[in-house]
Amino acid sequence: MGKINKLFFALFCFIFCAFAANAQSIISYNLTRDKLVVEFEENITESDYRSFYLKPENKGEPYRRGLDIQTKFSKNYFEDRFAAIARVKIAQYDTKITRIVFADEKYFTLNIKINDSTMIIEIISDSEKDKKPLDKFGGHKPIVMIDAGHGGYDTGAKGMKGFLEKDVVLKIALLTKNALARLGYEVKITRENDTYVTLQDRTSEANKVNADLFVSIHANACPRPCKLQGIETYFLSPAKSDRAKDVAALENGVVENMEEYSKRTFLNFLNREMVVSSNKLAIDVQRSMLYYTREVFSKTLDGGVREGPFWVLVGAQMPAVLVEVGYITHKDEINRITDEAYQQAIADGIALGIDNYFLNNWVKR
C-alpha cells in the first residue's frame, strides 16, 4: 500500500473510530400496548433518523415500516410483540445505525413525536377493533371537514396523461376521511362523488356541522413544460408572493364576485387568532405529509407552508388550510400523485398532521 493510500486509510480509521466512540446510545426503551418509547442519552432531531415503508410484494407477506436512527443499541437484537400490531424488532444495523422495524399483516401507520431526548413511536392499526376513543379530548370527538376540491363541470387543472384534478383529489380526500376515522375522529366530506359544490357551500357546510377544522385538498399546475414540483400547504391570508398569488388565482377561478380592492380589504380584517391557528395546522400537516410521502418516494420536494388568498377558505369559522398535493402538469409528479401507495401516504400524512395539531392545540369549541 502506497504512503498516500496508507495516510488516507489511517485518516478514515481515525474518523470512523471517533464517530463510533462519540455516537450517542439508546439508554432505554419501553413497550406499551400501542407505543414504543425510546430514550437517548442526548437530544434527537428529525435529521437523526430516516423512515421507510415496504409494501408486501406477495399475498400473505406483512406490511413493514421502519426507522434507521443514527445511534448505538446496547443489545445485538431485540424482538417483541405488540397488542396493536404483530411484532417489532430492534437491532444494530451497522456501526452507525440502529434499525427498528414494525410488521403486521394489516396496513398500519406510525406517528412519531420527539421531545428532547425521547422518541415516542405510536402504532396506529387499520383494524376496526383497534380504533381508539379520543379520551385525550375529554370524550368529545373533534369534527374534521375534508373538502375534495372542484368537481362536476369544474374539472380543476387538466394534467398530463388526461388526468383531471377533480378526480385525483377526490381519491385522496376519501382516503384521508378513512385515515381520520381510524384515528377516532368524526369526519365530514364536502363531496363523495363527481358533483359540483360552490366554494361558499363548502365552508358553509363546515360551519353548519360546527367542524373544528377544515382541510381543502387540491393539485397544483403550471404552464407546460412544467418544471415545478412539490407539496405545499396554504392558510388564508393576503398573499405575500407572486407564486402564492398565482396558485390562488388558479384555485379561485370559479369565484370572482368581489373586485380586487374589496378582496384585499376583507383579507386585511381576518381574525388574527384564526390565522395563527391555521398557520400551526398548516405546519403540522406539511411536516407529516413529507414524512409519509418520503417513505414511498424519498425525493418528495417540500414546497413549504405559504400564505394565500384562497376563497374556498373564506367564511370558515375554524382553522382552515388548503393542501396542494403536487403538480398534475409535471411529467414525473403526475405518476406519483396518481399512484395508490403515494395517495395513501398523502392521506396518512394529512390525518397524522391533524392529529398532531389537536394533541398540541386542542381547545373544545
DRENMARMAR-367277 format. One record per residue (C-alpha): residue number from 1; chain; x negated, y negated, z. Coordinates in nm, 2 decimals. Example, Ala and Ser with C-alpha at 12.3 -4.5 7.8 and 13.67 -1.06 7.14 Angstrom:
REM DRENMARMAR-367277
+-----+-----+--------+--------+--------+
| seq | mol |     px |     py |     pz |
+-----+-----+--------+--------+--------+
|   1 |   A |  -1.23 |   0.45 |   0.78 |
|   2 |   A |  -1.37 |   0.11 |   0.71 |
+-----+-----+--------+--------+--------+
END
This chain:
REM DRENMARMAR-367277
+-----+-----+--------+--------+--------+
| seq | mol |     px |     py |     pz |
+-----+-----+--------+--------+--------+
|   1 |   A |   0.00 |   0.00 |   0.00 |
|   2 |   A |  -0.15 |  -0.34 |  -0.10 |
|   3 |   A |  -0.22 |  -0.61 |   0.15 |
|   4 |   A |   0.07 |  -0.83 |   0.03 |
|   5 |   A |   0.31 |  -0.53 |   0.04 |
|   6 |   A |   0.19 |  -0.45 |   0.39 |
|   7 |   A |   0.24 |  -0.81 |   0.50 |
|   8 |   A |   0.60 |  -0.81 |   0.37 |
|   9 |   A |   0.67 |  -0.47 |   0.53 |
|  10 |   A |   0.54 |  -0.60 |   0.87 |
|  11 |   A |   0.74 |  -0.91 |   0.84 |
|  12 |   A |   1.05 |  -0.71 |   0.76 |
|  13 |   A |   1.00 |  -0.48 |   1.06 |
|  14 |   A |   0.95 |  -0.78 |   1.28 |
|  15 |   A |   1.27 |  -0.95 |   1.17 |
|  16 |   A |   1.46 |  -0.62 |   1.18 |
|  17 |   A |   1.34 |  -0.54 |   1.53 |
|  18 |   A |   1.41 |  -0.89 |   1.65 |
|  19 |   A |   1.77 |  -0.87 |   1.53 |
|  20 |   A |   1.82 |  -0.53 |   1.68 |
|  21 |   A |   1.68 |  -0.64 |   2.01 |
|  22 |   A |   1.89 |  -0.96 |   2.02 |
|  23 |   A |   2.21 |  -0.83 |   1.87 |
|  24 |   A |   2.49 |  -0.86 |   2.13 |
|  25 |   A |   2.66 |  -0.55 |   2.25 |
|  26 |   A |   3.01 |  -0.44 |   2.33 |
|  27 |   A |   3.05 |  -0.45 |   2.71 |
|  28 |   A |   3.38 |  -0.26 |   2.74 |
|  29 |   A |   3.69 |  -0.16 |   2.55 |
|  30 |   A |   4.03 |  -0.07 |   2.68 |
|  31 |   A |   4.32 |   0.12 |   2.50 |
|  32 |   A |   4.68 |   0.05 |   2.59 |
|  33 |   A |   4.99 |   0.16 |   2.41 |
|  34 |   A |   4.95 |  -0.07 |   2.11 |
|  35 |   A |   4.64 |  -0.27 |   2.17 |
|  36 |   A |   4.26 |  -0.23 |   2.17 |
|  37 |   A |   4.09 |  -0.49 |   2.38 |
|  38 |   A |   3.71 |  -0.52 |   2.32 |
|  39 |   A |   3.48 |  -0.73 |   2.54 |
|  40 |   A |   3.15 |  -0.86 |   2.41 |
|  41 |   A |   2.85 |  -0.99 |   2.60 |
|  42 |   A |   2.87 |  -1.32 |   2.41 |
|  43 |   A |   3.14 |  -1.52 |   2.23 |
|  44 |   A |   3.26 |  -1.38 |   1.90 |
|  45 |   A |   3.39 |  -1.57 |   1.60 |
|  46 |   A |   3.58 |  -1.48 |   1.28 |
|  47 |   A |   3.24 |  -1.48 |   1.09 |
|  48 |   A |   3.11 |  -1.20 |   1.31 |
|  49 |   A |   3.34 |  -0.93 |   1.16 |
|  50 |   A |   3.48 |  -0.81 |   0.83 |
|  51 |   A |   3.81 |  -0.63 |   0.78 |
|  52 |   A |   3.90 |  -0.37 |   0.53 |
|  53 |   A |   4.20 |  -0.16 |   0.42 |
|  54 |   A |   4.21 |   0.17 |   0.25 |
|  55 |   A |   4.54 |   0.27 |   0.08 |
|  56 |   A |   4.60 |   0.65 |   0.05 |
|  57 |   A |   4.50 |   0.78 |  -0.29 |
|  58 |   A |   4.69 |   1.11 |  -0.25 |
|  59 |   A |   5.01 |   1.21 |  -0.08 |
|  60 |   A |   4.95 |   1.31 |   0.29 |
|  61 |   A |   4.64 |   1.10 |   0.33 |
|  62 |   A |   4.65 |   0.84 |   0.61 |
|  63 |   A |   4.65 |   0.47 |   0.58 |
|  64 |   A |   4.33 |   0.33 |   0.73 |
|  65 |   A |   4.25 |  -0.02 |   0.85 |
|  66 |   A |   3.92 |  -0.11 |   1.00 |
|  67 |   A |   3.67 |  -0.37 |   1.12 |
|  68 |   A |   3.30 |  -0.39 |   1.07 |
|  69 |   A |   3.16 |  -0.60 |   1.36 |
|  70 |   A |   2.81 |  -0.74 |   1.39 |
|  71 |   A |   2.73 |  -0.58 |   1.73 |
|  72 |   A |   2.60 |  -0.27 |   1.90 |
|  73 |   A |   2.80 |   0.01 |   2.05 |
|  74 |   A |   2.67 |   0.18 |   2.36 |
|  75 |   A |   2.81 |   0.52 |   2.26 |
|  76 |   A |   2.74 |   0.71 |   1.95 |
|  77 |   A |   3.10 |   0.79 |   1.88 |
|  78 |   A |   3.45 |   0.74 |   2.04 |
|  79 |   A |   3.79 |   0.87 |   1.93 |
|  80 |   A |   4.13 |   0.85 |   2.09 |
|  81 |   A |   4.50 |   0.85 |   2.01 |
|  82 |   A |   4.75 |   0.56 |   2.02 |
|  83 |   A |   5.11 |   0.58 |   2.10 |
|  84 |   A |   5.18 |   0.32 |   1.82 |
|  85 |   A |   4.97 |   0.50 |   1.56 |
|  86 |   A |   4.78 |   0.83 |   1.51 |
|  87 |   A |   4.42 |   0.75 |   1.61 |
|  88 |   A |   4.13 |   0.51 |   1.65 |
|  89 |   A |   3.76 |   0.57 |   1.60 |
|  90 |   A |   3.47 |   0.36 |   1.71 |
|  91 |   A |   3.11 |   0.43 |   1.60 |
|  92 |   A |   2.78 |   0.27 |   1.53 |
|  93 |   A |   2.79 |   0.24 |   1.15 |
|  94 |   A |   2.43 |   0.13 |   1.12 |
|  95 |   A |   2.18 |  -0.05 |   1.35 |
|  96 |   A |   2.37 |  -0.38 |   1.29 |
|  97 |   A |   2.73 |  -0.28 |   1.26 |
|  98 |   A |   2.99 |  -0.12 |   1.48 |
|  99 |   A |   3.28 |   0.01 |   1.28 |
| 100 |   A |   3.64 |   0.05 |   1.43 |
| 101 |   A |   3.88 |   0.25 |   1.22 |
| 102 |   A |   4.26 |   0.29 |   1.28 |
| 103 |   A |   4.45 |   0.55 |   1.09 |
| 104 |   A |   4.81 |   0.67 |   1.06 |
| 105 |   A |   5.04 |   0.84 |   0.81 |
| 106 |   A |   5.28 |   0.54 |   0.82 |
| 107 |   A |   5.20 |   0.19 |   0.70 |
| 108 |   A |   5.09 |  -0.04 |   0.98 |
| 109 |   A |   4.92 |  -0.37 |   1.03 |
| 110 |   A |   4.66 |  -0.52 |   1.27 |
| 111 |   A |   4.70 |  -0.86 |   1.44 |
| 112 |   A |   4.35 |  -0.98 |   1.56 |
| 113 |   A |   4.31 |  -1.25 |   1.82 |
| 114 |   A |   3.98 |  -1.38 |   1.95 |
| 115 |   A |   3.95 |  -1.55 |   2.29 |
| 116 |   A |   3.58 |  -1.64 |   2.35 |
| 117 |   A |   3.41 |  -1.30 |   2.41 |
| 118 |   A |   3.73 |  -1.10 |   2.39 |
| 119 |   A |   3.88 |  -0.95 |   2.08 |
| 120 |   A |   4.24 |  -0.82 |   2.10 |
| 121 |   A |   4.35 |  -0.59 |   1.82 |
| 122 |   A |   4.72 |  -0.54 |   1.82 |
| 123 |   A |   4.86 |  -0.24 |   1.62 |
| 124 |   A |   5.20 |  -0.31 |   1.46 |
| 125 |   A |   5.36 |   0.01 |   1.34 |
| 126 |   A |   5.60 |   0.03 |   1.04 |
| 127 |   A |   5.81 |   0.29 |   1.23 |
| 128 |   A |   6.17 |   0.18 |   1.32 |
| 129 |   A |   6.13 |   0.33 |   1.67 |
| 130 |   A |   5.83 |   0.11 |   1.73 |
| 131 |   A |   6.00 |  -0.22 |   1.68 |
| 132 |   A |   5.91 |  -0.43 |   1.98 |
| 133 |   A |   6.16 |  -0.66 |   2.15 |
| 134 |   A |   6.03 |  -1.01 |   2.18 |
| 135 |   A |   6.02 |  -1.02 |   2.56 |
| 136 |   A |   5.75 |  -1.28 |   2.53 |
| 137 |   A |   6.02 |  -1.52 |   2.42 |
| 138 |   A |   6.24 |  -1.47 |   2.72 |
| 139 |   A |   6.49 |  -1.24 |   2.54 |
| 140 |   A |   6.57 |  -1.50 |   2.27 |
| 141 |   A |   6.49 |  -1.38 |   1.92 |
| 142 |   A |   6.34 |  -1.66 |   1.72 |
| 143 |   A |   6.51 |  -1.71 |   1.38 |
| 144 |   A |   6.30 |  -1.75 |   1.07 |
| 145 |   A |   6.44 |  -1.87 |   0.74 |
| 146 |   A |   6.24 |  -1.73 |   0.44 |
| 147 |   A |   6.30 |  -1.92 |   0.11 |
| 148 |   A |   6.23 |  -1.75 |  -0.22 |
| 149 |   A |   6.16 |  -2.04 |  -0.45 |
| 150 |   A |   6.35 |  -2.12 |  -0.77 |
| 151 |   A |   6.60 |  -1.86 |  -0.90 |
| 152 |   A |   6.87 |  -1.83 |  -1.17 |
| 153 |   A |   6.82 |  -2.08 |  -1.45 |
| 154 |   A |   6.54 |  -2.24 |  -1.26 |
| 155 |   A |   6.26 |  -2.00 |  -1.35 |
| 156 |   A |   5.98 |  -2.19 |  -1.19 |
| 157 |   A |   5.64 |  -2.17 |  -1.36 |
| 158 |   A |   5.61 |  -1.94 |  -1.66 |
| 159 |   A |   5.30 |  -1.73 |  -1.61 |
| 160 |   A |   5.06 |  -1.51 |  -1.80 |
| 161 |   A |   5.20 |  -1.18 |  -1.95 |
| 162 |   A |   5.56 |  -1.30 |  -1.93 |
| 163 |   A |   5.58 |  -1.31 |  -1.55 |
| 164 |   A |   5.81 |  -1.58 |  -1.40 |
| 165 |   A |   5.76 |  -1.75 |  -1.07 |
| 166 |   A |   6.11 |  -1.69 |  -0.95 |
| 167 |   A |   6.07 |  -1.31 |  -0.98 |
| 168 |   A |   5.72 |  -1.29 |  -0.82 |
| 169 |   A |   5.81 |  -1.49 |  -0.52 |
| 170 |   A |   6.14 |  -1.31 |  -0.46 |
| 171 |   A |   5.95 |  -0.98 |  -0.43 |
| 172 |   A |   5.71 |  -1.14 |  -0.18 |
| 173 |   A |   5.99 |  -1.31 |   0.01 |
| 174 |   A |   6.17 |  -0.97 |   0.06 |
| 175 |   A |   5.85 |  -0.81 |   0.18 |
| 176 |   A |   5.80 |  -1.10 |   0.42 |
| 177 |   A |   6.15 |  -1.06 |   0.55 |
| 178 |   A |   6.09 |  -0.69 |   0.62 |
| 179 |   A |   5.75 |  -0.76 |   0.78 |
| 180 |   A |   5.90 |  -1.01 |   1.02 |
| 181 |   A |   6.19 |  -0.78 |   1.10 |
| 182 |   A |   5.93 |  -0.52 |   1.21 |
| 183 |   A |   5.79 |  -0.77 |   1.45 |
| 184 |   A |   6.13 |  -0.81 |   1.60 |
| 185 |   A |   6.23 |  -1.15 |   1.45 |
| 186 |   A |   6.58 |  -1.23 |   1.33 |
| 187 |   A |   6.52 |  -1.32 |   0.96 |
| 188 |   A |   6.74 |  -1.50 |   0.71 |
| 189 |   A |   6.66 |  -1.55 |   0.35 |
| 190 |   A |   6.79 |  -1.81 |   0.10 |
| 191 |   A |   6.84 |  -1.56 |  -0.18 |
| 192 |   A |   6.80 |  -1.19 |  -0.22 |
| 193 |   A |   6.86 |  -1.17 |  -0.59 |
| 194 |   A |   6.82 |  -1.39 |  -0.91 |
| 195 |   A |   7.05 |  -1.67 |  -0.81 |
| 196 |   A |   7.01 |  -2.04 |  -0.82 |
| 197 |   A |   7.01 |  -2.23 |  -0.48 |
| 198 |   A |   6.98 |  -2.61 |  -0.47 |
| 199 |   A |   6.69 |  -2.75 |  -0.27 |
| 200 |   A |   6.93 |  -2.92 |  -0.03 |
| 201 |   A |   7.12 |  -2.60 |   0.03 |
| 202 |   A |   6.80 |  -2.41 |   0.13 |
| 203 |   A |   6.72 |  -2.63 |   0.43 |
| 204 |   A |   7.09 |  -2.69 |   0.50 |
| 205 |   A |   7.14 |  -2.32 |   0.55 |
| 206 |   A |   6.84 |  -2.31 |   0.78 |
| 207 |   A |   6.99 |  -2.59 |   0.99 |
| 208 |   A |   7.33 |  -2.41 |   0.99 |
| 209 |   A |   7.19 |  -2.09 |   1.15 |
| 210 |   A |   6.96 |  -2.30 |   1.38 |
| 211 |   A |   6.65 |  -2.15 |   1.24 |
| 212 |   A |   6.33 |  -2.20 |   1.44 |
| 213 |   A |   6.10 |  -2.20 |   1.13 |
| 214 |   A |   6.14 |  -2.25 |   0.76 |
| 215 |   A |   5.89 |  -2.10 |   0.51 |
| 216 |   A |   5.93 |  -2.15 |   0.13 |
| 217 |   A |   5.74 |  -1.92 |  -0.10 |
| 218 |   A |   5.61 |  -2.03 |  -0.44 |
| 219 |   A |   5.35 |  -1.95 |  -0.70 |
| 220 |   A |   5.12 |  -2.22 |  -0.84 |
| 221 |   A |   5.05 |  -2.32 |  -1.20 |
| 222 |   A |   4.81 |  -2.54 |  -1.40 |
| 223 |   A |   4.77 |  -2.61 |  -1.77 |
| 224 |   A |   4.61 |  -2.32 |  -1.97 |
| 225 |   A |   4.34 |  -2.22 |  -1.98 |
| 226 |   A |   4.40 |  -2.24 |  -1.60 |
| 227 |   A |   4.08 |  -2.23 |  -1.40 |
| 228 |   A |   4.23 |  -2.30 |  -1.06 |
| 229 |   A |   4.28 |  -2.01 |  -0.82 |
| 230 |   A |   4.35 |  -1.95 |  -0.45 |
| 231 |   A |   4.62 |  -1.95 |  -0.18 |
| 232 |   A |   4.74 |  -2.28 |  -0.04 |
| 233 |   A |   4.98 |  -2.38 |   0.23 |
| 234 |   A |   5.16 |  -2.72 |   0.24 |
| 235 |   A |   5.35 |  -2.91 |   0.50 |
| 236 |   A |   5.58 |  -3.21 |   0.44 |
| 237 |   A |   5.40 |  -3.54 |   0.44 |
| 238 |   A |   5.32 |  -3.82 |   0.20 |
| 239 |   A |   5.07 |  -3.67 |  -0.05 |
| 240 |   A |   4.70 |  -3.76 |   0.02 |
| 241 |   A |   4.55 |  -3.63 |  -0.30 |
| 242 |   A |   4.62 |  -3.61 |  -0.67 |
| 243 |   A |   4.62 |  -3.23 |  -0.66 |
| 244 |   A |   4.89 |  -3.23 |  -0.38 |
| 245 |   A |   5.10 |  -3.47 |  -0.59 |
| 246 |   A |   5.07 |  -3.25 |  -0.90 |
| 247 |   A |   5.17 |  -2.94 |  -0.71 |
| 248 |   A |   5.46 |  -3.12 |  -0.55 |
| 249 |   A |   5.58 |  -3.26 |  -0.89 |
| 250 |   A |   5.58 |  -2.91 |  -1.03 |
| 251 |   A |   5.80 |  -2.77 |  -0.74 |
| 252 |   A |   6.02 |  -3.08 |  -0.72 |
| 253 |   A |   6.11 |  -3.07 |  -1.09 |
| 254 |   A |   6.48 |  -3.00 |  -1.04 |
| 255 |   A |   6.55 |  -3.29 |  -0.80 |
| 256 |   A |   6.48 |  -3.64 |  -0.89 |
| 257 |   A |   6.77 |  -3.82 |  -0.73 |
| 258 |   A |   6.56 |  -4.08 |  -0.54 |
| 259 |   A |   6.34 |  -4.34 |  -0.70 |
| 260 |   A |   5.97 |  -4.33 |  -0.61 |
| 261 |   A |   5.97 |  -4.63 |  -0.37 |
| 262 |   A |   6.26 |  -4.48 |  -0.17 |
| 263 |   A |   6.08 |  -4.15 |  -0.15 |
| 264 |   A |   5.77 |  -4.30 |  -0.01 |
| 265 |   A |   5.97 |  -4.50 |   0.24 |
| 266 |   A |   6.16 |  -4.19 |   0.35 |
| 267 |   A |   5.84 |  -3.98 |   0.39 |
| 268 |   A |   5.67 |  -4.26 |   0.60 |
| 269 |   A |   5.95 |  -4.22 |   0.86 |
| 270 |   A |   5.92 |  -3.85 |   0.91 |
| 271 |   A |   5.93 |  -3.71 |   1.26 |
| 272 |   A |   5.57 |  -3.71 |   1.35 |
| 273 |   A |   5.61 |  -3.44 |   1.61 |
| 274 |   A |   5.77 |  -3.21 |   1.35 |
| 275 |   A |   5.48 |  -3.30 |   1.11 |
| 276 |   A |   5.22 |  -3.19 |   1.37 |
| 277 |   A |   5.41 |  -2.86 |   1.44 |
| 278 |   A |   5.44 |  -2.79 |   1.07 |
| 279 |   A |   5.07 |  -2.85 |   1.03 |
| 280 |   A |   4.99 |  -2.60 |   1.31 |
| 281 |   A |   5.22 |  -2.35 |   1.14 |
| 282 |   A |   5.05 |  -2.40 |   0.80 |
| 283 |   A |   4.71 |  -2.34 |   0.96 |
| 284 |   A |   4.82 |  -2.01 |   1.12 |
| 285 |   A |   4.99 |  -1.89 |   0.80 |
| 286 |   A |   4.70 |  -1.98 |   0.58 |
| 287 |   A |   4.44 |  -1.82 |   0.80 |
| 288 |   A |   4.64 |  -1.50 |   0.83 |
| 289 |   A |   4.72 |  -1.47 |   0.46 |
| 290 |   A |   4.35 |  -1.50 |   0.38 |
| 291 |   A |   4.27 |  -1.23 |   0.64 |
| 292 |   A |   4.51 |  -0.98 |   0.49 |
| 293 |   A |   4.46 |  -1.05 |   0.12 |
| 294 |   A |   4.09 |  -1.02 |   0.16 |
| 295 |   A |   4.14 |  -0.67 |   0.27 |
| 296 |   A |   4.28 |  -0.60 |  -0.08 |
| 297 |   A |   4.07 |  -0.85 |  -0.28 |
| 298 |   A |   3.76 |  -0.97 |  -0.09 |
| 299 |   A |   3.71 |  -1.28 |  -0.31 |
| 300 |   A |   4.05 |  -1.44 |  -0.25 |
| 301 |   A |   3.99 |  -1.81 |  -0.26 |
| 302 |   A |   4.10 |  -2.05 |   0.02 |
| 303 |   A |   4.29 |  -2.34 |  -0.13 |
| 304 |   A |   4.33 |  -2.49 |   0.22 |
| 305 |   A |   4.61 |  -2.64 |   0.42 |
| 306 |   A |   4.74 |  -2.96 |   0.25 |
| 307 |   A |   5.00 |  -3.23 |   0.29 |
| 308 |   A |   5.26 |  -3.29 |   0.01 |
| 309 |   A |   5.60 |  -3.44 |  -0.06 |
| 310 |   A |   5.79 |  -3.12 |  -0.12 |
| 311 |   A |   6.16 |  -3.19 |  -0.14 |
| 312 |   A |   6.26 |  -2.83 |  -0.06 |
| 313 |   A |   6.12 |  -2.91 |   0.29 |
| 314 |   A |   6.31 |  -3.23 |   0.33 |
| 315 |   A |   6.60 |  -3.20 |   0.57 |
| 316 |   A |   6.46 |  -2.91 |   0.77 |
| 317 |   A |   6.52 |  -2.97 |   1.14 |
| 318 |   A |   6.24 |  -2.73 |   1.23 |
| 319 |   A |   5.87 |  -2.68 |   1.15 |
| 320 |   A |   5.86 |  -2.60 |   0.77 |
| 321 |   A |   5.59 |  -2.51 |   0.53 |
| 322 |   A |   5.56 |  -2.42 |   0.16 |
| 323 |   A |   5.32 |  -2.14 |   0.06 |
| 324 |   A |   5.16 |  -2.12 |  -0.29 |
| 325 |   A |   5.06 |  -1.75 |  -0.32 |
| 326 |   A |   4.83 |  -1.80 |  -0.62 |
| 327 |   A |   4.82 |  -1.93 |  -0.98 |
| 328 |   A |   5.06 |  -1.75 |  -1.20 |
| 329 |   A |   4.89 |  -1.91 |  -1.51 |
| 330 |   A |   4.54 |  -1.78 |  -1.43 |
| 331 |   A |   4.44 |  -1.48 |  -1.64 |
| 332 |   A |   4.30 |  -1.29 |  -1.34 |
| 333 |   A |   4.50 |  -1.41 |  -1.05 |
| 334 |   A |   4.83 |  -1.30 |  -1.22 |
| 335 |   A |   4.70 |  -0.94 |  -1.19 |
| 336 |   A |   4.67 |  -0.98 |  -0.81 |
| 337 |   A |   4.99 |  -1.16 |  -0.72 |
| 338 |   A |   5.19 |  -0.91 |  -0.92 |
| 339 |   A |   5.01 |  -0.61 |  -0.76 |
| 340 |   A |   5.22 |  -0.44 |  -0.49 |
| 341 |   A |   4.94 |  -0.40 |  -0.24 |
| 342 |   A |   4.84 |  -0.76 |  -0.28 |
| 343 |   A |   5.20 |  -0.88 |  -0.24 |
| 344 |   A |   5.23 |  -0.67 |   0.07 |
| 345 |   A |   4.91 |  -0.83 |   0.21 |
| 346 |   A |   5.05 |  -1.18 |   0.15 |
| 347 |   A |   5.38 |  -1.08 |   0.32 |
| 348 |   A |   5.19 |  -0.93 |   0.62 |
| 349 |   A |   4.98 |  -1.25 |   0.63 |
| 350 |   A |   5.28 |  -1.48 |   0.64 |
| 351 |   A |   5.45 |  -1.27 |   0.90 |
| 352 |   A |   5.15 |  -1.24 |   1.13 |
| 353 |   A |   5.07 |  -1.61 |   1.09 |
| 354 |   A |   5.43 |  -1.69 |   1.20 |
| 355 |   A |   5.38 |  -1.45 |   1.50 |
| 356 |   A |   5.06 |  -1.63 |   1.60 |
| 357 |   A |   5.23 |  -1.96 |   1.57 |
| 358 |   A |   5.51 |  -1.85 |   1.80 |
| 359 |   A |   5.27 |  -1.70 |   2.05 |
| 360 |   A |   5.08 |  -2.03 |   2.08 |
| 361 |   A |   5.36 |  -2.29 |   2.04 |
| 362 |   A |   5.69 |  -2.13 |   2.13 |
| 363 |   A |   5.94 |  -2.36 |   2.29 |
| 364 |   A |   6.30 |  -2.23 |   2.29 |
| 365 |   A |   6.52 |  -2.46 |   2.08 |
+-----+-----+--------+--------+--------+
END
